[in-house]
Amino acid sequence: MAPFRRENSDEAISQLRCISCGAACATAAPDFRCTTCGDLLEFNFVKWPEDPPALKRLWSQRKTLLKPLDQSGVWRFRELLPQIPEEHAITLREGNTPLYDLPRCAKISSVDTLQAKHQGMNPTASFKDTGMTFAASSAHQQGFRWVACASTGNTSASMAAYAARGNMQSLVLIPEGKISWGKLSQSLDYGALTCQLRTDFDGCVRILNELVRQKPVYLLNSVNPYRIEGQKTAAIELMEQLEWEPPHHIIVPGGNLGNSSAIGKALLEMHDLKLIDRLPKLSIIQAQGANPFYRTVKEFGGKKLESMTAHTQATAIQIGNPASWKKALRVLNETGGAVEEVSEVEIAESKAEIGADGIGCEPASAVTLAGLKKLRKSRFVKQNESVVLILTGHLLKDPDFTIKFHRGDLFAGTPDEQLTSQSARLQRCPVVLDANLGAVIATLEAAERKP
Ligand code: F0G
């Protein structure tokens, strides 16, 4: 089957280049590092489509079509992605995620307009699917039988699903005891070979990098530049949902920093292409106990990565040595965004507040609201500026965290234990009663009397 776009031309439209030395790579090494200097690679587009209004019409029209690739919120934007022939595309109709108003959270953080793009509404319930559909398709195109990733749980769930759909085998390396059961259960059900290593996420990455140099296994972590290309579409779709009127601020969680790099890359490319006429500021928020990027920017002026051993109950972002820090730094600087760190208590409370707006998310996603509150305090975000939070994972990804928070034992035995009285107003502990109508009515009436 012919490639699905640029059908009339063999001309290269994108090129892999090293982000540091600029060397062009015809083919990528198994670890997706530049063979000259060892830094990361990214796609540069040498030929863009030329008619922005026509593109906007085309993308909008595709939403009404029945072809799987047109129904995908990633492949629908294929004019801004490298070429992968259609017969290799593996899609679960990812993307197409809702943009919600968060009225209560807006009030709490004192901004007039607050919205959340909920990437947890993807097929495997996290933002990873948008990058995975594209990178797994690239593995398929190259004829790999095995794909692999190191993960804090969401990448592995997503990879396992897409590998299964594409008839490939998947190998998951996860840190033992440091990922949520929900995420682990996904990779098991989707059929991955799942190895729980007695180390942390960064230790899993080190082993995986050695493995792909020795075995014909395709690396699906976000150092794979196809992942970044697919994840770009979240920002394109967001602009479409806002009728191409960019918000003042977009706020994302920062872990391995692939997502912020991808969203930033999309913003810069859309700006270059004149799809949008100004750049939103892209801000990146980390957990205080897993803040290597925050420290790199604040303490070292972005000159060198300050890696660390990471600790946070937001296990998705428990990462001490983020691979894409240079890419993230570039988009932070070019969009004029800020970097912030937030505490465990701030994360837990913000998560409950997003839940109370009827939306919900997993702990790592809630750093965005916690970060917004800090950015309002420092006046980096003004009250009348529009803000979009990127919620990266679904509430049901980590029910243990949620239940512990509402029962009041999330911080038991930690230094935050004495602080949790502040959280009491947000806690909704389940009430155990006899199966008796009178008891239920008494509980209802007591709840009504509460302020
Ligand atoms: N939010 C969630 C829910 C995540 O799962 C992750 C990363 C992030 C935010 C941070 O995104 O790494 O692109 O900066 N999860 C990875 C994983 C590391 O293995 O699932 P990032």
Boltz pocket constraint, residues with backbone or C-beta under 6 A from the ligand:
constraints:
  - pocket:
      binder: B
      contacts: [[A, 126], [A, 128], [A, 150], [A, 151], [A, 152], [A, 153], [A, 154], [A, 155], [A, 156], [A, 222], [A, 253], [A, 254], [A, 255], [A, 256], [A, 257], [A, 258], [A, 259], [A, 260], [A, 316], [A, 317], [A, 362], [A, 364], [A, 365], [A, 392], [A, 393]]
      max_distance: 6.0
